[in-house]
Amino acid sequence: MSGQVIDFKGFTPPPWANFPRPLLRLVLAVIAGLVLVGGAFYQVQPEEVGVVLRFGRYVRTSEPGLRMKLPFLERVLKVPVQRQLKQEFGFRTLDADKRSRYATDRFQAESIMLTGDLNVAVVEWIVQYRVADPYRYLFRVRNVDETFRYINEAVMREAVGDRTVTEVLTVGRQEIESVVHAKLQLLANQYEMGIAVDQVVLQDVTPPDPVKPSWDEVNQAQQQKDRLINEAQAEYNKVIPRARGEAQQTILEAEGYALDRVNRARGDAARFVALYEEYRRAPEVTKRRLHLETMQRALPATGQRLILDEDAKGVLPLLSLDGLKPLVTQPATTGGAR
């Protein structure tokens, strides 16, 4: 817009324009210093949220990222809501590297517990949890982490005290974990702690050191007992079914034999009755047929025999005697051969 004349008539400069430049620079420097020193900007990490307090009172919750607050008037408390937290009982992990290092102190004040059968067990466990409600976690319970720790000890002692030492050391561990997890979450909700319990893990459950040798002997005896019982049960399972099978086989064979004898007897009886009926109808014919059938079955079993009438003469030229056994002559009754 060359050649155009700008009319500044009636233009009023801002008040700070009349300030001396050195004074204006000083004011700007002071404001910048206050912004930097008072922390007007803050960074919230991805696993955190920022709880903003103004004059000590909760005003808002800021999400992850670069945020801004009023210098000197607002304060930010960062809470790791996405990070899994844990508390250890009965031991402490000093370094969780490839080879974890643990504190030498046994922390027996929190690990030694009395079981339901008045025995003593050393219980070490871990509780993993997350912050579900940052506001409740910070403001509803004073010293929330310490309070949550006391609740853990109370609930675990109650669960262990309701069971025998054998259940605590062996078969009841998973049940104890489930019961403690449920009661911890219930109490955390009642106290409005803003905590979500993820997992309860029994790390190590052992008898006290003074009684460990005796406990090991008892375990060895129990294992030997179980082994002998298993061996006996295996032998029982091998012998008894076989004996039952043999007994069943014998019974079935006896039943089959009995059925065979009965059927044969019934058949013989039926045959005898049938023969008797035929005999009654024609006695002479039946006698002769029975005689012929009997001779037909009996003679082949006697070998070669020659039966002659004592009065017969001149029969030798008619017979071939080669290969015959020694001739046995039997006296025949009058009327011919029988």
CYANA upper distance limits for C-alpha pairs under 8 A (distance plus 0.5 A):
 13 PRO  CA     17 ALA  CA      6.76
 13 PRO  CA     18 ASN  CA      8.35
 14 PRO  CA     18 ASN  CA      8.06
 15 PRO  CA     19 PHE  CA      7.91
 16 TRP  CA     24 LEU  CA      8.06
 19 PHE  CA     23 LEU  CA      7.22
 19 PHE  CA     24 LEU  CA      6.78
 20 PRO  CA     24 LEU  CA      6.79
 21 ARG  CA     25 ARG  CA      6.66
 22 PRO  CA     26 LEU  CA      6.75
 23 LEU  CA     27 VAL  CA      6.79
 24 LEU  CA     28 LEU  CA      6.77
 25 ARG  CA     29 ALA  CA      6.56
 26 LEU  CA     30 VAL  CA      6.67
 27 VAL  CA     31 ILE  CA      6.75
 28 LEU  CA     32 ALA  CA      6.65
 29 ALA  CA     33 GLY  CA      6.55
 30 VAL  CA     34 LEU  CA      6.66
 31 ILE  CA     35 VAL  CA      6.74
 32 ALA  CA     36 LEU  CA      6.70
 33 GLY  CA     37 VAL  CA      6.34
 34 LEU  CA     38 GLY  CA      5.96
 34 LEU  CA     71 PRO  CA      7.79
 35 VAL  CA     39 GLY  CA      6.51
 35 VAL  CA     40 ALA  CA      5.94
 35 VAL  CA     71 PRO  CA      6.79
 36 LEU  CA     40 ALA  CA      7.17
 38 GLY  CA     71 PRO  CA      4.94
 38 GLY  CA     72 PHE  CA      5.88
 39 GLY  CA     69 LYS  CA      8.12
 39 GLY  CA     71 PRO  CA      6.21
 39 GLY  CA     72 PHE  CA      8.31
 40 ALA  CA     68 MET  CA      5.88
 40 ALA  CA     69 LYS  CA      5.46
 40 ALA  CA     70 LEU  CA      6.17
 40 ALA  CA     71 PRO  CA      5.44
 41 PHE  CA     66 LEU  CA      7.48
 41 PHE  CA     67 ARG  CA      6.14
 41 PHE  CA     68 MET  CA      4.84
 41 PHE  CA     69 LYS  CA      6.74
 42 TYR  CA     66 LEU  CA      6.40
 42 TYR  CA     67 ARG  CA      5.88
 42 TYR  CA     68 MET  CA      6.64
 42 TYR  CA     69 LYS  CA      8.24
 43 GLN  CA     64 PRO  CA      7.86
 43 GLN  CA     65 GLY  CA      6.20
 43 GLN  CA     66 LEU  CA      5.07
 43 GLN  CA     67 ARG  CA      6.62
 44 VAL  CA     48 GLU  CA      6.66
 44 VAL  CA     49 VAL  CA      6.77
 44 VAL  CA     50 GLY  CA      6.82
 44 VAL  CA     62 SER  CA      8.40
 44 VAL  CA     63 GLU  CA      7.44
 44 VAL  CA     64 PRO  CA      5.00
 44 VAL  CA     65 GLY  CA      5.56
 44 VAL  CA     66 LEU  CA      6.87
 44 VAL  CA     67 ARG  CA      7.89
 44 VAL  CA     78 LYS  CA      7.75
 45 GLN  CA     49 VAL  CA      7.97
 45 GLN  CA     64 PRO  CA      5.86
 45 GLN  CA     65 GLY  CA      7.00
 46 PRO  CA     64 PRO  CA      5.68
 46 PRO  CA     65 GLY  CA      7.80
 47 GLU  CA     64 PRO  CA      8.04
 47 GLU  CA     80 PRO  CA      6.16
 47 GLU  CA     81 VAL  CA      6.65
 47 GLU  CA     82 GLN  CA      5.10
 47 GLU  CA     83 ARG  CA      6.57
 48 GLU  CA     63 GLU  CA      8.11
 48 GLU  CA     64 PRO  CA      6.90
 48 GLU  CA     78 LYS  CA      6.78
 48 GLU  CA     79 VAL  CA      5.88
 48 GLU  CA     80 PRO  CA      4.71
 48 GLU  CA     81 VAL  CA      5.94
 48 GLU  CA     82 GLN  CA      6.93
 48 GLU  CA     83 ARG  CA      8.36
 49 VAL  CA     61 THR  CA      7.25
 49 VAL  CA     62 SER  CA      6.31
 49 VAL  CA     63 GLU  CA      5.69
 49 VAL  CA     64 PRO  CA      6.44
 49 VAL  CA     78 LYS  CA      6.23
 49 VAL  CA     79 VAL  CA      6.03
 49 VAL  CA     80 PRO  CA      7.13
 49 VAL  CA     81 VAL  CA      7.27
 49 VAL  CA    134 PRO  CA      8.45
 50 GLY  CA     61 THR  CA      6.04
 50 GLY  CA     62 SER  CA      5.33
 50 GLY  CA     63 GLU  CA      7.00
 50 GLY  CA     64 PRO  CA      8.10
 50 GLY  CA     76 VAL  CA      6.41
 50 GLY  CA     77 LEU  CA      6.09
 50 GLY  CA     78 LYS  CA      5.02
 50 GLY  CA     79 VAL  CA      6.90
 51 VAL  CA     58 TYR  CA      7.73
 51 VAL  CA     59 VAL  CA      8.46
 51 VAL  CA     60 ARG  CA      6.73
 51 VAL  CA     61 THR  CA      5.09
 51 VAL  CA     62 SER  CA      6.86
 51 VAL  CA     76 VAL  CA      5.99
 51 VAL  CA     77 LEU  CA      5.52
 51 VAL  CA     78 LYS  CA      6.68
 51 VAL  CA     79 VAL  CA      7.91
 51 VAL  CA    134 PRO  CA      7.94
 51 VAL  CA    135 TYR  CA      7.97
 52 VAL  CA     58 TYR  CA      6.55
 52 VAL  CA     59 VAL  CA      6.42
 52 VAL  CA     60 ARG  CA      5.94
 52 VAL  CA     61 THR  CA      6.47
 52 VAL  CA     62 SER  CA      7.75
 52 VAL  CA     74 GLU  CA      7.05
 52 VAL  CA     75 ARG  CA      6.19
 52 VAL  CA     76 VAL  CA      5.03
 52 VAL  CA     77 LEU  CA      6.96
 53 LEU  CA     57 ARG  CA      5.44
 53 LEU  CA     58 TYR  CA      4.98
 53 LEU  CA     59 VAL  CA      6.21
 53 LEU  CA     60 ARG  CA      7.95
 53 LEU  CA     74 GLU  CA      5.87
 53 LEU  CA     75 ARG  CA      5.57
 53 LEU  CA     76 VAL  CA      6.68
 53 LEU  CA     77 LEU  CA      8.36
 54 ARG  CA     58 TYR  CA      6.96
 54 ARG  CA     59 VAL  CA      6.97
 54 ARG  CA     73 LEU  CA      6.24
 54 ARG  CA     74 GLU  CA      4.80
 54 ARG  CA     75 ARG  CA      6.90
 55 PHE  CA     73 LEU  CA      6.53
 55 PHE  CA     74 GLU  CA      6.88
 55 PHE  CA     75 ARG  CA      8.44
 56 GLY  CA     74 GLU  CA      8.32
 56 GLY  CA     75 ARG  CA      8.15
 62 SER  CA     67 ARG  CA      8.01
 69 LYS  CA     74 GLU  CA      6.65
 69 LYS  CA     75 ARG  CA      8.25
 70 LEU  CA     74 GLU  CA      5.87
 79 VAL  CA    131 VAL  CA      8.29
 79 VAL  CA    134 PRO  CA      6.92
 80 PRO  CA    131 VAL  CA      7.53
 81 VAL  CA    130 ARG  CA      6.82
 81 VAL  CA    131 VAL  CA      5.41
 81 VAL  CA    132 ALA  CA      6.96
 81 VAL  CA    133 ASP  CA      8.48
 81 VAL  CA    134 PRO  CA      7.77
 82 GLN  CA    130 ARG  CA      7.58
 82 GLN  CA    131 VAL  CA      8.12
 83 ARG  CA    130 ARG  CA      7.08
 84 GLN  CA    128 GLN  CA      7.06
 84 GLN  CA    129 TYR  CA      6.31
 84 GLN  CA    130 ARG  CA      5.68
 85 LEU  CA    128 GLN  CA      6.14
 85 LEU  CA    129 TYR  CA      5.79
 85 LEU  CA    130 ARG  CA      6.33
 86 LYS  CA    126 ILE  CA      7.29
 86 LYS  CA    127 VAL  CA      5.91
 86 LYS  CA    128 GLN  CA      4.77
 86 LYS  CA    129 TYR  CA      6.55
 87 GLN  CA    126 ILE  CA      6.33
 87 GLN  CA    127 VAL  CA      5.87
 87 GLN  CA    128 GLN  CA      7.19
 87 GLN  CA    149 ARG  CA      7.96
 88 GLU  CA     92 ARG  CA      6.66
 88 GLU  CA    124 GLU  CA      8.28
 88 GLU  CA    125 TRP  CA      6.74
 88 GLU  CA    126 ILE  CA      5.24
 88 GLU  CA    127 VAL  CA      7.19
 89 PHE  CA    107 PHE  CA      8.28
 89 PHE  CA    110 GLU  CA      7.11
 89 PHE  CA    111 SER  CA      7.19
 89 PHE  CA    124 GLU  CA      6.04
 89 PHE  CA    125 TRP  CA      5.93
 89 PHE  CA    126 ILE  CA      6.78
 90 GLY  CA    106 ARG  CA      6.72
 90 GLY  CA    107 PHE  CA      5.51
 90 GLY  CA    108 GLN  CA      6.89
 90 GLY  CA    110 GLU  CA      6.38
 90 GLY  CA    111 SER  CA      5.18
 90 GLY  CA    123 VAL  CA      7.36
 90 GLY  CA    124 GLU  CA      5.22
 90 GLY  CA    125 TRP  CA      7.47
 91 PHE  CA    102 TYR  CA      7.58
 91 PHE  CA    103 ALA  CA      7.23
 91 PHE  CA    105 ASP  CA      7.83
 91 PHE  CA    106 ARG  CA      6.55
 91 PHE  CA    107 PHE  CA      6.70
 91 PHE  CA    124 GLU  CA      7.29
 92 ARG  CA    102 TYR  CA      6.10
 92 ARG  CA    103 ALA  CA      5.92
 93 THR  CA    100 SER  CA      7.54
 93 THR  CA    101 ARG  CA      6.51
 93 THR  CA    102 TYR  CA      4.97
 93 THR  CA    103 ALA  CA      6.85
 94 LEU  CA    100 SER  CA      7.89
 94 LEU  CA    101 ARG  CA      5.85
 94 LEU  CA    102 TYR  CA      5.63
 94 LEU  CA    103 ALA  CA      6.69
 95 ASP  CA     99 ARG  CA      8.43
 95 ASP  CA    100 SER  CA      5.82
 95 ASP  CA    101 ARG  CA      5.54
 95 ASP  CA    102 TYR  CA      7.54
 96 ALA  CA    100 SER  CA      5.04
 96 ALA  CA    101 ARG  CA      7.19
 97 ASP  CA    101 ARG  CA      8.46
107 PHE  CA    111 SER  CA      6.92
108 GLN  CA    112 ILE  CA      5.92
108 GLN  CA    122 VAL  CA      8.17
110 GLU  CA    153 GLU  CA      7.46
111 SER  CA    122 VAL  CA      5.75
111 SER  CA    123 VAL  CA      5.45
111 SER  CA    124 GLU  CA      6.38
112 ILE  CA    120 VAL  CA      7.30
112 ILE  CA    121 ALA  CA      6.34
112 ILE  CA    122 VAL  CA      5.06
112 ILE  CA    123 VAL  CA      6.86
112 ILE  CA    208 PRO  CA      8.44
113 MET  CA    120 VAL  CA      6.23
113 MET  CA    121 ALA  CA      6.00
113 MET  CA    122 VAL  CA      6.80
113 MET  CA    123 VAL  CA      7.56
113 MET  CA    157 ARG  CA      6.84
113 MET  CA    160 VAL  CA      7.76
113 MET  CA    161 GLY  CA      8.19
114 LEU  CA    118 LEU  CA      6.48
114 LEU  CA    119 ASN  CA      6.23
114 LEU  CA    120 VAL  CA      5.26
114 LEU  CA    121 ALA  CA      6.99
114 LEU  CA    157 ARG  CA      8.11
114 LEU  CA    160 VAL  CA      7.67
114 LEU  CA    161 GLY  CA      6.45
115 THR  CA    119 ASN  CA      5.78
115 THR  CA    120 VAL  CA      6.54
115 THR  CA    121 ALA  CA      7.49
115 THR  CA    160 VAL  CA      5.97
115 THR  CA    161 GLY  CA      4.82
115 THR  CA    162 ASP  CA      7.28
115 THR  CA    163 ARG  CA      6.47
115 THR  CA    164 THR  CA      6.10
115 THR  CA    165 VAL  CA      6.16
115 THR  CA    168 VAL  CA      8.38
116 GLY  CA    160 VAL  CA      7.58
116 GLY  CA    161 GLY  CA      5.02
116 GLY  CA    162 ASP  CA      5.54
116 GLY  CA    163 ARG  CA      5.37
116 GLY  CA    164 THR  CA      5.52
116 GLY  CA    165 VAL  CA      7.76
117 ASP  CA    163 ARG  CA      7.80
117 ASP  CA    164 THR  CA      5.69
117 ASP  CA    165 VAL  CA      7.28
119 ASN  CA    164 THR  CA      8.25
119 ASN  CA    165 VAL  CA      6.68
120 VAL  CA    165 VAL  CA      7.83
120 VAL  CA    207 PRO  CA      7.14
120 VAL  CA    208 PRO  CA      7.45
121 ALA  CA    165 VAL  CA      7.37
121 ALA  CA    168 VAL  CA      8.42
121 ALA  CA    169 LEU  CA      8.40
121 ALA  CA    205 VAL  CA      7.41
121 ALA  CA    206 THR  CA      6.44
121 ALA  CA    207 PRO  CA      5.21
121 ALA  CA    208 PRO  CA      6.66
122 VAL  CA    204 ASP  CA      8.45
122 VAL  CA    205 VAL  CA      6.16
122 VAL  CA    206 THR  CA      5.75
122 VAL  CA    207 PRO  CA      6.17
122 VAL  CA    208 PRO  CA      6.50
123 VAL  CA    202 LEU  CA      7.84
123 VAL  CA    203 GLN  CA      8.33
123 VAL  CA    204 ASP  CA      6.67
123 VAL  CA    205 VAL  CA      5.13
123 VAL  CA    206 THR  CA      7.25
124 GLU  CA    202 LEU  CA      6.58
124 GLU  CA    203 GLN  CA      5.84
124 GLU  CA    204 ASP  CA      5.61
124 GLU  CA    205 VAL  CA      6.69
125 TRP  CA    200 VAL  CA      7.71
125 TRP  CA    201 VAL  CA      6.02
125 TRP  CA    202 LEU  CA      4.74
125 TRP  CA    203 GLN  CA      5.18
125 TRP  CA    204 ASP  CA      7.32
126 ILE  CA    200 VAL  CA      6.37
126 ILE  CA    201 VAL  CA      5.73
126 ILE  CA    202 LEU  CA      7.00
126 ILE  CA    203 GLN  CA      7.15
127 VAL  CA    197 VAL  CA      8.02
127 VAL  CA    198 ASP  CA      8.22
127 VAL  CA    199 GLN  CA      6.42
127 VAL  CA    200 VAL  CA      5.17
127 VAL  CA    201 VAL  CA      7.03
128 GLN  CA    197 VAL  CA      6.81
128 GLN  CA    198 ASP  CA      5.97
128 GLN  CA    199 GLN  CA      5.70
128 GLN  CA    200 VAL  CA      6.98
129 TYR  CA    195 ILE  CA      7.25
129 TYR  CA    196 ALA  CA      6.09
129 TYR  CA    197 VAL  CA      4.81
129 TYR  CA    198 ASP  CA      5.43
129 TYR  CA    199 GLN  CA      7.43
130 ARG  CA    195 ILE  CA      6.35
130 ARG  CA    196 ALA  CA      5.79
130 ARG  CA    197 VAL  CA      7.04
130 ARG  CA    198 ASP  CA      7.64
131 VAL  CA    137 TYR  CA      7.39
131 VAL  CA    194 GLY  CA      6.50
131 VAL  CA    195 ILE  CA      5.30
131 VAL  CA    196 ALA  CA      6.74
132 ALA  CA    194 GLY  CA      5.76
132 ALA  CA    195 ILE  CA      5.77
132 ALA  CA    196 ALA  CA      6.21
133 ASP  CA    137 TYR  CA      6.55
133 ASP  CA    193 MET  CA      8.43
133 ASP  CA    194 GLY  CA      4.89
133 ASP  CA    195 ILE  CA      7.35
134 PRO  CA    138 LEU  CA      6.64
134 PRO  CA    194 GLY  CA      7.03
135 TYR  CA    139 PHE  CA      6.50
135 TYR  CA    140 ARG  CA      8.01
135 TYR  CA    194 GLY  CA      7.98
136 ARG  CA    140 ARG  CA      5.30
136 ARG  CA    141 VAL  CA      7.78
136 ARG  CA    192 GLU  CA      6.65
136 ARG  CA    193 MET  CA      6.03
136 ARG  CA    194 GLY  CA      5.42
137 TYR  CA    141 VAL  CA      7.45
137 TYR  CA    144 VAL  CA      7.29
137 TYR  CA    192 GLU  CA      8.30
137 TYR  CA    193 MET  CA      5.62
137 TYR  CA    194 GLY  CA      5.22
137 TYR  CA    195 ILE  CA      7.40
138 LEU  CA    142 ARG  CA      8.31
138 LEU  CA    144 VAL  CA      8.11
140 ARG  CA    191 TYR  CA      8.44
140 ARG  CA    192 GLU  CA      6.86
140 ARG  CA    193 MET  CA      6.91
141 VAL  CA    191 TYR  CA      7.88
141 VAL  CA    192 GLU  CA      7.89
141 VAL  CA    193 MET  CA      6.63
142 ARG  CA    147 THR  CA      8.38
143 ASN  CA    147 THR  CA      6.64
144 VAL  CA    148 PHE  CA      6.45
144 VAL  CA    193 MET  CA      7.29
145 ASP  CA    149 ARG  CA      6.71
146 GLU  CA    150 TYR  CA      6.89
147 THR  CA    151 ILE  CA      6.79
148 PHE  CA    152 ASN  CA      6.76
148 PHE  CA    188 ALA  CA      8.22
149 ARG  CA    153 GLU  CA      6.98
150 TYR  CA    154 ALA  CA      6.79
151 ILE  CA    155 VAL  CA      6.60
151 ILE  CA    184 LEU  CA      7.69
151 ILE  CA    187 LEU  CA      8.39
152 ASN  CA    156 MET  CA      6.55
152 ASN  CA    180 VAL  CA      8.48
152 ASN  CA    184 LEU  CA      7.31
153 GLU  CA    157 ARG  CA      6.57
154 ALA  CA    158 GLU  CA      6.74
155 VAL  CA    159 ALA  CA      6.77
155 VAL  CA    180 VAL  CA      6.60
155 VAL  CA    183 LYS  CA      7.48
155 VAL  CA    184 LEU  CA      7.55
156 MET  CA    160 VAL  CA      6.62
156 MET  CA    180 VAL  CA      6.65
157 ARG  CA    161 GLY  CA      6.37
158 GLU  CA    162 ASP  CA      6.89
159 ALA  CA    163 ARG  CA      7.57
159 ALA  CA    176 ILE  CA      6.74
159 ALA  CA    179 VAL  CA      7.69
159 ALA  CA    180 VAL  CA      7.35
160 VAL  CA    164 THR  CA      8.27
160 VAL  CA    168 VAL  CA      7.12
160 VAL  CA    176 ILE  CA      7.89
163 ARG  CA    167 GLU  CA      6.71
163 ARG  CA    168 VAL  CA      7.09
164 THR  CA    168 VAL  CA      6.83
165 VAL  CA    169 LEU  CA      6.57
166 THR  CA    170 THR  CA      6.37
166 THR  CA    171 VAL  CA      7.97
167 GLU  CA    171 VAL  CA      5.64
167 GLU  CA    172 GLY  CA      4.95
167 GLU  CA    173 ARG  CA      7.65
168 VAL  CA    172 GLY  CA      5.78
168 VAL  CA    173 ARG  CA      6.32
168 VAL  CA    176 ILE  CA      8.34
168 VAL  CA    205 VAL  CA      7.88
169 LEU  CA    173 ARG  CA      7.50
169 LEU  CA    205 VAL  CA      6.24
169 LEU  CA    206 THR  CA      7.00
172 GLY  CA    176 ILE  CA      6.69
173 ARG  CA    177 GLU  CA      6.80
173 ARG  CA    202 LEU  CA      7.54
174 GLN  CA    178 SER  CA      6.85
175 GLU  CA    179 VAL  CA      6.68
176 ILE  CA    180 VAL  CA      6.53
177 GLU  CA    181 HIS  CA      6.55
177 GLU  CA    200 VAL  CA      6.04
177 GLU  CA    201 VAL  CA      6.76
177 GLU  CA    202 LEU  CA      7.35
178 SER  CA    182 ALA  CA      6.79
178 SER  CA    200 VAL  CA      8.05
179 VAL  CA    183 LYS  CA      6.76
180 VAL  CA    184 LEU  CA      6.43
180 VAL  CA    200 VAL  CA      7.66
181 HIS  CA    185 GLN  CA      6.80
181 HIS  CA    197 VAL  CA      7.42
181 HIS  CA    199 GLN  CA      7.15
181 HIS  CA    200 VAL  CA      6.33
182 ALA  CA    186 LEU  CA      6.74
183 LYS  CA    187 LEU  CA      6.66
184 LEU  CA    188 ALA  CA      6.56
184 LEU  CA    197 VAL  CA      7.70
185 GLN  CA    189 ASN  CA      6.67
185 GLN  CA    195 ILE  CA      8.32
185 GLN  CA    196 ALA  CA      7.17
185 GLN  CA    197 VAL  CA      6.38
186 LEU  CA    190 GLN  CA      6.77
187 LEU  CA    191 TYR  CA      6.60
188 ALA  CA    192 GLU  CA      6.50
188 ALA  CA    193 MET  CA      5.87
188 ALA  CA    194 GLY  CA      7.64
188 ALA  CA    195 ILE  CA      6.79
188 ALA  CA    196 ALA  CA      8.30
189 ASN  CA    193 MET  CA      6.99
189 ASN  CA    194 GLY  CA      7.71
189 ASN  CA    195 ILE  CA      8.17
207 PRO  CA    211 VAL  CA      7.12
207 PRO  CA    212 LYS  CA      6.44
207 PRO  CA    215 TRP  CA      7.84
208 PRO  CA    212 LYS  CA      6.75
211 VAL  CA    215 TRP  CA      6.59
212 LYS  CA    216 ASP  CA      6.52
213 PRO  CA    217 GLU  CA      6.84
214 SER  CA    218 VAL  CA      6.76
215 TRP  CA    219 ASN  CA      6.68
216 ASP  CA    220 GLN  CA      6.62
217 GLU  CA    221 ALA  CA      6.63
218 VAL  CA    222 GLN  CA      6.57
219 ASN  CA    223 GLN  CA      6.54
220 GLN  CA    224 GLN  CA      6.60
221 ALA  CA    225 LYS  CA      6.56
222 GLN  CA    226 ASP  CA      6.62
223 GLN  CA    227 ARG  CA      6.55
224 GLN  CA    228 LEU  CA      6.67
225 LYS  CA    229 ILE  CA      6.62
226 ASP  CA    230 ASN  CA      6.55
227 ARG  CA    231 GLU  CA      6.63
228 LEU  CA    232 ALA  CA      6.56
229 ILE  CA    233 GLN  CA      6.49
230 ASN  CA    234 ALA  CA      6.52
231 GLU  CA    235 GLU  CA      6.71
232 ALA  CA    236 TYR  CA      6.50
233 GLN  CA    237 ASN  CA      6.52
234 ALA  CA    238 LYS  CA      6.70
235 GLU  CA    239 VAL  CA      6.56
236 TYR  CA    240 ILE  CA      6.10
237 ASN  CA    241 PRO  CA      6.83
238 LYS  CA    242 ARG  CA      7.15
239 VAL  CA    243 ALA  CA      6.61
240 ILE  CA    244 ARG  CA      6.52
241 PRO  CA    245 GLY  CA      6.53
242 ARG  CA    246 GLU  CA      6.66
243 ALA  CA    247 ALA  CA      6.53
244 ARG  CA    248 GLN  CA      6.53
245 GLY  CA    249 GLN  CA      6.52
246 GLU  CA    250 THR  CA      6.63
247 ALA  CA    251 ILE  CA      6.64
248 GLN  CA    252 LEU  CA      6.61
249 GLN  CA    253 GLU  CA      6.59
250 THR  CA    254 ALA  CA      6.56
251 ILE  CA    255 GLU  CA      6.57
252 LEU  CA    256 GLY  CA      6.53
253 GLU  CA    257 TYR  CA      6.52
254 ALA  CA    258 ALA  CA      6.48
255 GLU  CA    259 LEU  CA      6.52
256 GLY  CA    260 ASP  CA      6.53
257 TYR  CA    261 ARG  CA      6.64
258 ALA  CA    262 VAL  CA      6.56
259 LEU  CA    263 ASN  CA      6.51
260 ASP  CA    264 ARG  CA      6.49
261 ARG  CA    265 ALA  CA      6.43
262 VAL  CA    266 ARG  CA      6.52
263 ASN  CA    267 GLY  CA      6.51
264 ARG  CA    268 ASP  CA      6.53
265 ALA  CA    269 ALA  CA      6.48
266 ARG  CA    270 ALA  CA      6.51
267 GLY  CA    271 ARG  CA      6.53
268 ASP  CA    272 PHE  CA      6.50
269 ALA  CA    273 VAL  CA      6.58
270 ALA  CA    274 ALA  CA      6.58
271 ARG  CA    275 LEU  CA      6.58
272 PHE  CA    276 TYR  CA      6.49
273 VAL  CA    277 GLU  CA      6.65
274 ALA  CA    278 GLU  CA      6.84
275 LEU  CA    279 TYR  CA      6.46
276 TYR  CA    280 ARG  CA      6.62
277 GLU  CA    281 ARG  CA      7.00
278 GLU  CA    282 ALA  CA      6.77
278 GLU  CA    283 PRO  CA      8.12
278 GLU  CA    286 THR  CA      7.42
279 TYR  CA    283 PRO  CA      5.09
279 TYR  CA    284 GLU  CA      8.40
279 TYR  CA    285 VAL  CA      8.36
279 TYR  CA    286 THR  CA      5.88
279 TYR  CA    287 LYS  CA      8.09
282 ALA  CA    286 THR  CA      6.58
283 PRO  CA    287 LYS  CA      6.56
284 GLU  CA    288 ARG  CA      6.73
285 VAL  CA    289 ARG  CA      6.60
286 THR  CA    290 LEU  CA      6.53
287 LYS  CA    291 HIS  CA      6.60
288 ARG  CA    292 LEU  CA      6.67
289 ARG  CA    293 GLU  CA      6.60
290 LEU  CA    294 THR  CA      6.51
291 HIS  CA    295 MET  CA      6.67
292 LEU  CA    296 GLN  CA      6.53
293 GLU  CA    297 ARG  CA      6.87
294 THR  CA    298 ALA  CA      6.57
295 MET  CA    299 LEU  CA      6.13
296 GLN  CA    300 PRO  CA      7.68
297 ARG  CA    301 ALA  CA      8.07
298 ALA  CA    302 THR  CA      7.48
299 LEU  CA    303 GLY  CA      7.61
304 GLN  CA    324 LEU  CA      7.58
304 GLN  CA    325 LYS  CA      7.75
305 ARG  CA    327 LEU  CA      7.99
305 ARG  CA    328 VAL  CA      7.73
306 LEU  CA    327 LEU  CA      7.43
306 LEU  CA    328 VAL  CA      7.40
306 LEU  CA    329 THR  CA      7.62
307 ILE  CA    328 VAL  CA      8.19
307 ILE  CA    329 THR  CA      6.72
307 ILE  CA    330 GLN  CA      6.83
307 ILE  CA    332 ALA  CA      8.21
307 ILE  CA    337 ALA  CA      7.58
308 LEU  CA    312 ALA  CA      7.35
308 LEU  CA    329 THR  CA      7.24
308 LEU  CA    330 GLN  CA      7.58
308 LEU  CA    331 PRO  CA      7.99
308 LEU  CA    332 ALA  CA      7.30
308 LEU  CA    337 ALA  CA      7.58
309 ASP  CA    331 PRO  CA      7.27
309 ASP  CA    332 ALA  CA      5.68
309 ASP  CA    333 THR  CA      8.01
309 ASP  CA    334 THR  CA      8.42
309 ASP  CA    336 GLY  CA      6.81
309 ASP  CA    337 ALA  CA      7.18
310 GLU  CA    331 PRO  CA      6.42
310 GLU  CA    332 ALA  CA      6.63
315 VAL  CA    319 LEU  CA      7.41
316 LEU  CA    320 SER  CA      8.46
332 ALA  CA    336 GLY  CA      7.49
332 ALA  CA    337 ALA  CA      7.02
333 THR  CA    337 ALA  CA      8.04
